[in-house]
């Protein structure tokens, strides 16, 4: 009989806490608040089921696109055509910026950071890894702020505020355009027009080859996380060769076709569901009908997509709703918080995001003020700054750090410098526009 290794339960708990730190804190806060307000029938009214259903549907559909390799193929096709360091950086940053508007900042970074690791190595640009990865993270966080579906806090605040899509887009458009201009300026100043190694024919520029190597990167990152692989092995995870083949690669190193080219019906189904999600966000489709259709379509096409849904994020929202709902029923505490936030919603959102991340900040502050414009702008700009201001930023940090322990300090320095610069510039713009409604 095999015995469970000693300490394995503790190790799993530590791994869970590291992976779901925000959920753990939110759950602890929710449980603590239950001591002040014992559970009763009112708890059911705390939860914004509409937002949770929309978020679940979007995550499920986007998981389908990711499994088909749609984003990988599109990204590899674009980046493989870049011929200079400036073009490579611009392509990677643009991918994160524009993709995040539709598939969320988290998914954009999960998809395109491994692509960046492969491309930068082949283009002999690994010395610029920290800057490119930082700019991609900033781009994903700032690009996502334009649309209600760009990030979780936008979807929640858009639903809670009762804004129209037109009002939301007009509110965030100036900040999105300013962000694009700032990113363009940094890339223009920081990267040269000298041809890359790939452009000289020394690397593999075919998008199929790039896609194959991205699969290798993801496979080895997952292996490293699961088994805490030896550091020397992890340092080679960007190599297109290596023992065994991984998902997305045939024996002999040839990339297999993207699944969406061999499953056109499934691709068409996910596209239709994606459009339906937007219709529900716009209020043109009942979210209950959308939920039923997505569940049925997923069950019939690929039930494994449900394992790819970020259940931790959904649970975090539930815990936050419980905590905030209970705090609203403690008059002294609630009134004190309302007084502190009153007239300062923008700065309160930015400040709270630096400490507890922008999703919890959005849920907490939404129950303390009705300054929706200030909250939306503040929680989006608040995603800049510290590493935990937006949990999406941790995705890049973890990906870059695998097998590169020595790079962490340099990355954090670069990340902080760039984030503070962007936050300062965009906050100045916010004070000019003055979102207070």
C-alpha positions in Angstrom: 0.0 0.0 0.0 1.5 3.3 -1.1 1.6 5.9 1.7 1.0 9.6 1.0 4.3 11.4 1.2 4.7 13.2 4.5 3.9 16.9 4.2 2.1 16.5 0.9 -1.2 18.0 2.3 0.7 20.9 3.7 2.5 21.4 0.4 -0.8 21.3 -1.4 -2.3 23.9 0.9 0.7 26.2 0.5 0.5 25.8 -3.3 -3.3 26.6 -3.2 -2.7 29.7 -1.1 0.1 30.8 -3.5 -2.1 30.2 -6.5 -5.4 31.6 -5.0 -4.1 34.2 -2.6 -6.9 36.7 -3.3 -9.5 34.0 -2.9 -8.0 32.9 0.4 -8.0 36.4 1.8 -11.5 37.1 0.5 -12.8 33.8 2.0 -11.2 34.6 5.4 -12.7 38.1 5.4 -16.1 36.7 4.5 -16.0 34.1 7.3 -14.9 36.7 9.8 -17.7 39.0 8.8 -20.2 36.2 9.5 -19.4 36.6 13.1 -20.7 40.1 13.0 -23.8 39.2 10.8 -24.8 35.6 11.3 -26.0 33.9 8.1 -29.6 34.5 7.2 -31.9 34.7 4.2 -30.5 38.1 3.2 -27.2 36.5 2.2 -28.7 35.3 -1.1 -29.4 38.9 -2.0 -25.7 39.8 -1.6 -24.6 37.9 -4.7 -24.7 39.6 -8.1 -25.8 36.5 -10.0 -26.1 38.4 -13.2 -22.4 39.3 -13.3 -21.3 35.8 -12.2 -23.4 34.2 -15.0 -21.9 36.6 -17.6 -18.4 36.0 -16.3 -18.9 32.2 -16.4 -20.2 32.3 -20.0 -17.4 34.5 -21.2 -14.7 32.4 -19.6 -16.2 29.2 -21.0 -16.4 30.5 -24.5 -12.9 32.0 -24.4 -11.6 28.7 -23.1 -13.0 27.1 -26.2 -11.2 29.5 -28.4 -7.9 28.9 -26.5 -8.3 25.1 -26.8 -8.7 25.4 -30.5 -5.5 27.5 -30.7 -7.2 30.5 -32.3 -5.2 33.1 -30.3 -2.0 31.2 -30.6 -2.2 30.9 -34.4 -3.2 34.6 -34.9 -0.4 35.8 -32.6 2.3 33.6 -34.1 1.2 34.6 -37.7 1.6 38.3 -36.8 4.8 38.1 -34.8 6.5 35.8 -37.3 6.3 38.6 -39.9 8.2 41.1 -37.7 11.7 41.9 -39.0 13.2 44.4 -36.5 13.4 44.6 -32.7 10.9 47.5 -32.8 8.5 45.5 -34.9 8.8 42.4 -32.7 8.1 44.5 -29.5 5.3 46.4 -31.2 3.6 43.2 -32.4 3.8 41.5 -29.0 2.5 44.6 -27.1 -0.2 45.2 -29.7 -1.4 41.6 -29.3 -1.8 42.0 -25.6 -3.4 45.4 -25.9 -6.1 44.6 -28.5 -6.8 41.0 -27.5 -7.4 42.0 -23.9 -10.3 44.2 -25.0 -12.2 41.0 -26.1 -10.8 38.0 -24.1 -9.8 39.8 -20.8 -6.3 40.8 -19.7 -5.6 37.5 -18.0 -6.3 35.4 -21.1 -4.2 37.8 -23.3 -1.2 37.4 -21.0 -1.6 33.6 -20.5 -1.7 33.3 -24.3 0.9 35.7 -25.5 3.6 35.8 -22.8 4.8 32.2 -23.7 4.8 33.4 -27.3 7.0 36.3 -26.3 9.5 34.0 -24.6 9.9 31.9 -27.8 10.0 34.9 -30.2 12.5 36.9 -28.1 14.9 34.0 -27.8 14.8 33.3 -31.6 15.2 37.0 -32.4 18.2 37.2 -30.0 16.3 39.8 -27.9 16.4 38.0 -24.5 18.2 41.0 -23.0 15.0 43.0 -23.6 12.8 40.3 -22.0 12.0 42.3 -18.8 11.0 45.5 -20.7 8.9 43.6 -23.4 7.2 41.5 -20.7 6.4 44.6 -18.6 5.1 46.5 -21.6 2.9 43.5 -22.6 1.5 43.4 -19.0 0.8 47.2 -19.0 -0.7 46.9 -22.5 -3.1 44.0 -21.4 -4.2 45.9 -18.3 -4.8 49.2 -20.2 -6.2 47.7 -23.3 -8.8 45.7 -21.3 -10.2 48.9 -19.7 -11.9 50.0 -22.9 -14.7 47.4 -22.9 -17.1 46.0 -20.3 -15.7 42.5 -21.0 -12.0 43.5 -20.9 -11.6 42.5 -17.2 -13.7 41.2 -14.3 -14.0 44.5 -12.5 -15.3 46.2 -15.7 -18.0 43.6 -16.2 -19.1 43.9 -12.6 -19.1 47.7 -12.5 -20.7 48.0 -15.9 -23.6 45.8 -14.7 -23.9 47.5 -11.3 -23.8 51.0 -12.8 -26.5 50.6 -15.4 -24.4 52.3 -18.0 -25.0 51.8 -21.7 -22.1 50.4 -23.7 -21.8 53.7 -25.5 -21.4 55.6 -22.2 -18.8 53.1 -21.1 -16.8 53.3 -24.3 -16.9 57.1 -24.3 -15.7 57.2 -20.6 -12.7 54.9 -21.2 -11.8 55.9 -24.8 -9.5 58.9 -23.8 -7.5 56.7 -21.4 -7.2 53.9 -23.9 -6.0 56.3 -26.7 -3.6 57.9 -24.3 -2.3 54.5 -23.2 -1.8 53.5 -26.9 0.2 56.7 -27.5 2.4 56.1 -24.4 3.1 52.5 -25.4 4.0 53.6 -28.9 6.3 56.3 -27.7 8.1 53.9 -25.3 8.6 51.2 -28.0 9.8 53.8 -30.5 12.4 55.2 -28.1 13.5 51.8 -26.6 13.8 49.6 -29.6 15.9 49.9 -32.8 15.1 49.2 -36.4 18.0 46.9 -37.0 16.9 43.5 -38.5 16.5 40.7 -36.0 18.2 37.3 -36.1 14.9 35.8 -37.4 14.9 38.3 -40.3 18.4 37.3 -41.3 17.3 33.7 -41.6 19.1 32.4 -38.6 15.9 31.6 -36.7 12.6 29.9 -37.6 10.1 32.5 -38.7 7.2 30.3 -39.8 4.2 30.8 -37.6 3.6 27.0 -37.4 7.1 26.6 -35.9 6.5 29.4 -33.4 3.2 27.9 -32.4 4.9 24.5 -31.8 7.5 26.0 -29.6 5.0 27.9 -27.6 3.3 24.6 -26.8 6.7 23.3 -25.6 7.1 26.4 -23.3 3.7 25.9 -21.8 4.2 22.2 -21.2 7.5 22.8 -19.5 6.2 25.6 -17.4 3.4 23.3 -16.2 5.9 20.6 -15.5 8.0 23.0 -13.5 5.1 24.1 -11.4 3.9 20.6 -10.7 7.2 19.0 -9.9 9.5 21.9 -9.0 11.8 20.9 -11.7 15.6 21.3 -11.4 16.7 24.9 -12.2 19.2 23.8 -14.9 16.4 21.9 -16.7 14.1 24.9 -16.4 16.6 27.3 -17.9 16.2 25.4 -21.2 12.4 25.6 -21.4 12.5 28.0 -24.3 14.3 25.6 -26.5 12.3 24.2 -29.4 14.0 20.9 -28.9 14.0 18.7 -25.9 12.9 15.3 -24.6 9.6 14.2 -25.9 7.0 16.1 -27.8 4.3 18.1 -26.3 0.8 19.2 -27.2 0.9 21.1 -30.4 3.9 19.3 -31.7 4.3 16.1 -33.8 7.3 13.8 -33.5 10.1 15.3 -35.4 9.4 18.8 -34.3 6.7 19.5 -36.9 3.8 21.6 -35.7 0.4 20.1 -36.1 -2.4 22.2 -37.5 -4.3 24.5 -35.2 -7.5 22.7 -34.1 -9.8 25.5 -35.3 -8.8 24.7 -38.9 -9.7 21.0 -38.4 -12.8 21.8 -36.3 -14.6 24.6 -38.2 -18.0 23.7 -36.8 -16.7 24.0 -33.2 -15.0 27.3 -34.1 -18.3 28.6 -35.6 -20.2 27.5 -32.5 -17.8 29.3 -30.1 -17.9 32.4 -32.4 -21.7 32.4 -32.2 -21.6 32.0 -28.4 -19.1 34.8 -28.2 -21.4 37.1 -30.1 -24.3 36.0 -27.8 -22.2 36.9 -24.8 -21.8 40.4 -26.1 -25.5 40.6 -26.8 -26.2 39.7 -23.2 -23.7 42.3 -21.9 -25.5 44.9 -24.0 -28.8 43.8 -22.6 -30.2 42.4 -25.9 -30.3 38.8 -24.6 -31.5 37.5 -21.3 -28.5 36.2 -19.3 -30.4 33.2 -18.1 -31.0 32.1 -21.7 -27.3 32.7 -22.5 -26.3 30.6 -19.5 -28.6 27.7 -20.6 -27.3 27.9 -24.2 -23.6 27.9 -23.2 -24.1 25.0 -20.8 -25.9 23.0 -23.4 -23.5 23.8 -26.2 -20.5 23.0 -23.9 -22.0 19.7 -22.8 -22.6 18.7 -26.5 -19.3 20.0 -27.9 -16.6 19.7 -25.3 -17.5 19.3 -21.6 -13.8 19.5 -20.7 -14.0 23.3 -21.1 -15.6 23.5 -17.7 -12.3 22.5 -16.2 -10.7 25.5 -17.8 -13.1 28.0 -16.2 -11.4 30.1 -13.5 -13.6 28.8 -10.7 -11.3 30.5 -8.2 -12.2 33.9 -9.6 -15.9 33.1 -9.4 -15.5 32.0 -5.8 -13.6 35.1 -5.0 -16.5 37.2 -6.2 -18.9 35.3 -4.0 -16.7 35.7 -1.0 -16.3 39.4 -1.6 -20.1 39.8 -2.1 -20.6 38.2 1.3 -18.0 40.3 3.0 -19.2 43.6 1.5 -22.9 42.7 2.1 -22.2 42.0 5.8 -20.2 45.2 6.2 -23.1 47.2 4.9 -25.2 45.8 7.7 -22.8 47.1 10.4 -23.9 50.8 10.5 -20.9 52.3 12.3 -18.4 50.7 10.0 -20.3 51.3 6.9 -20.9 55.0 7.6 -17.3 55.5 8.4 -16.2 53.9 5.1 -18.7 55.9 3.1 -17.5 59.2 4.7 -13.9 58.3 3.8 -14.7 57.5 0.2 -17.1 60.3 -0.4 -15.7 62.7 -3.0 -12.5 60.7 -3.3 -13.7 57.6 -5.2 -11.0 57.9 -7.9 -8.1 58.0 -5.5 -9.7 55.5 -3.2 -10.0 53.1 -6.0 -6.4 53.6 -7.1 -5.1 53.3 -3.6 -7.2 50.3 -2.6 -6.1 48.5 -5.8 -2.4 48.8 -4.9 -3.1 46.9 -1.7 -5.9 44.4 -2.3 -6.0 44.3 -6.2 -8.5 46.1 -8.4 -11.2 43.4 -8.5 -11.7 43.3 -4.7 -11.4 47.1 -4.7 -14.2 47.4 -7.3 -16.6 45.2 -5.3 -15.8 46.8 -1.9 -16.1 50.4 -3.1 -19.2 49.9 -5.2 -21.1 49.5 -2.0 -19.8 52.7 -0.5 -20.3 55.2 -3.4 -22.4 55.7 -6.5 -19.6 57.6 -8.3 -19.5 54.9 -11.0 -17.3 56.8 -13.5 -14.7 57.5 -10.9 -14.8 53.8 -9.7 -14.4 52.5 -13.3 -11.5 54.8 -14.1 -9.9 54.3 -10.7 -10.0 50.5 -10.6 -8.6 50.4 -14.2 -5.8 52.8 -13.6 -5.3 51.2 -10.2 -4.2 48.0 -12.1 -1.0 49.9 -12.6 1.5 50.3 -9.8 2.3 47.3 -7.5 2.6 43.7 -8.7 -0.6 42.8 -7.0 -2.6 45.9 -8.2 -3.9 43.7 -11.0 -3.7 39.9 -10.5 -3.1 39.6 -14.2 0.4 41.1 -13.6 1.4 38.0 -11.6 0.8 35.8 -14.7 3.7 37.5 -16.5 5.9 37.6 -13.4 5.5 33.8 -12.8 6.1 33.0 -16.5 9.3 35.1 -16.8 10.6 33.8 -13.4 10.4 30.1 -14.2 14.0 28.9 -14.4 15.3 32.5 -14.2 15.5 33.2 -10.4 18.2 35.8 -11.1 16.0 37.9 -13.3 13.3 38.6 -10.7 14.9 41.6 -9.2 15.6 43.2 -12.6 12.0 42.4 -13.7 10.4 43.9 -10.6 12.6 47.0 -10.9 11.6 47.5 -14.6 8.0 46.6 -13.8 7.7 49.2 -11.0 9.4 52.0 -12.9 7.2 51.6 -16.0 4.0 51.1 -14.0 4.6 54.2 -11.9 5.4 56.3 -15.0 2.2 55.1 -16.8 0.1 55.5 -13.6 1.4 59.1 -13.0 0.7 60.1 -16.6 -2.8 58.6 -16.8 -3.8 59.9 -13.3 -2.9 63.4 -14.6 -5.2 62.8 -17.5 -7.9 61.6 -15.1 -7.7 64.8 -13.1 -8.1 66.8 -16.3 -11.2 64.9 -17.4 -12.4 64.6 -13.8 -14.7 61.5 -13.7 -16.9 62.1 -10.8 -20.4 60.9 -11.9 
